[in-house]
Amino acid sequence: MWLFLLVPAAIEIGLVFWPALNSFYLSLTKWNGLGAPEQVGLDNYRDLFSDDVFREALGNNVIWAVGFGGLSVAGGLALAVALNKPRRGVGIYRSAIYLPMVFSLAVTGLFWRVQYQPDGTVNTLLGAVGLESLERQWLADPKTALYAVLVAAVWRQVGYVMVLYLAGLKGTDPSLDDASAVDGAGPWQRFWYVTWPQLRGVNTVVFAVTVIDSLRTFDIVWAMTQGGPYHSSELLSTYMFQQGFTFLNLGYASAVAVVIFALAILFIITYLVRTLKEEVA
Amino acid sequence: MSTAARKGWLFHAVMAPLTLLWVAPMVFVVLISIRSFDDIAGRGTAALPDSFTLDGFRTAFGEGSMGRALWTSVQVTVPAVLLSLLLSSMAAFALSRYAIPGRRAILLVMLAGNLLPPQILLIPVSRITESLGIYDTLAGLIAIHVGFGLGFYTFVLHGFMRSIPSEVTEAARIDGAGPFSVYARIIMPLCRPSLAALGALATTWIFNDLIWSITVLRTQAKFPVTAALLNLQGGYVSNWNVVAAASIMAAVPTAIVFFAFQRHFVSGLLMGSTK
């Protein structure tokens, strides 16, 4: 019976926890993959502080977490509330909104690359409504590249957040809503004072999951811009990958990975604490 | 018009255009994939089709090696999903049916492993697969998919197995059934719905993966779909019909899984969050 647990646990330790520990060690070295890693103490971290690209990636990651989280929660929640009550057409609307979620981030990236072409749908649409002045090369312009990728990522994420909130809404008590309606509360008041507090559990999960996802985000940026132009859409994950696998600065890349881990761990713990509470309950 | 009717009308007046806007990117990609190169070059990617050809698909499938990549993805996804479910159900069985000391801590640590940012694993994993001799092999890719996913699958299955009353297994044990036959004959059949849900979810995750593929594999001929798609994009710059066709080919399998298992799929997504 111990074998049942030991085999999977050994695999996870060997392929997840042991490598993770290794990254901490490597982040204290200088290594190009050949020969032995050279111990350099905290040099990599010191270099990170004065590395402009790293700082830009960190800033972009903050923008990304806020934009990606904010927009997908706002959109997902609004749609969940709108599509919560069964009525004609709701099934079709729901399916259409969460269909993008099944595509890989790379596919999503390519779908949107097509739209962002100079003669693509986005520019054509802007031209059609008389906003020619806004037309641009969305992915080639350092001012817009990050946001253009963000829109694509949100497009895919909204469906997922909607599913989570739909489940959360199912768990709310409809009699409370009815009672406050009888007492004369308007729809906004009912949402803010009656429904929203009951969604606290879902909110914690959505918050933690979104931040963890933001820090992991890699595929869609890699598919659309590879972090460019001029690092304007660089995130920590893409910078780490470039340093590690393009330039073979394995020690330095590990230091970036450790920073990503350090930022994520708080939210991982939030998620686990909430999970633990549910387990006990 | 009554208030209710007006409300219903307003609902559709907002939702219908929004939904159209939502699916528009997909529609345009499909339209581009069936247009000819000359049509796209001459009239732009946003124009409505003036031509119909499956050349894009033909090129993507053959020359663009999407056909081969799809088959590679099947070879990776099927064993990885089956192994993940097997191993995680074993762990979940032990943790939910036996008084293992510290089992809650074990469970949470396993789940935590799945929440780690993959970036912290990439470099050591590529080194470890190298030293095990499975770098640049599909076996190596399968191994890391299984290892990384285990924690989450174990956690979800544990939640489900715990809800199976202990009388069910006690009775079998009294009849002399060993742990293995309790697991195989009683628990696993009862877990079928959650195994299906997790299976659907795991299939899309593994099929859609990019970062592990480009970390563990070097030979482009061995790339699964997502990695091959990005390669193709580099090779067919401005051949938008080929790129669109290839991305549709990469998207269709997961869309099929989604529609075939829609209910399972949605419940699978929720298992990680509300359980």
Interface residues (C-beta under 8 A of the other chain):
Chain A: M1 W2 F4 L5 V7 P8 A9 I11 E12 G14 L15 V16 F17 W18 P19 A20 N22 S23 L26 A82 L83 R87 G89 I92 Y93 S95 A96 I97 Y98 L99 P100 V102 F103 S104 L105 A106 V107 L110 F111 W112 R113 V114 Q115 Q117 D119 G120 T121 N123 T124 L125 W155 Y160 V163 L164 A167 G168 G171 G201 V202 V205 V206 V209 I212 L215 R216 F218 D219 W222 A223 L236 S237 M240 F241 G244 F245 L250 A253 S254 V256 A257 V258 I260 F261 A264 I268 Y271 L272 T275 L276 E278 E279
Chain B: G8 F11 H12 V14 M15 A16 T19 W22 V23 A24 P25 M26 F28 V29 I32 G44 T45 A46 L87 S88 M90 A91 F93 A94 L95 Y98 I100 R104 I106 L108 M110 L111 A112 G113 N114 L115 L116 P117 P118 Q119 I120 L121 L122 I123 P124 V125 R127 I128 A143 I144 V146 G147 F148 L150 G151 T154 F155 P179 Y183 T204 F207 N208 D209 L210 I211 I214 T215 T226 L229 L230 Q233 W240 V243 A244 A246 S247 A250 A251 T254 A255 V257 F258 Q262 F265 V266 L269 L270 S273 T274 K275
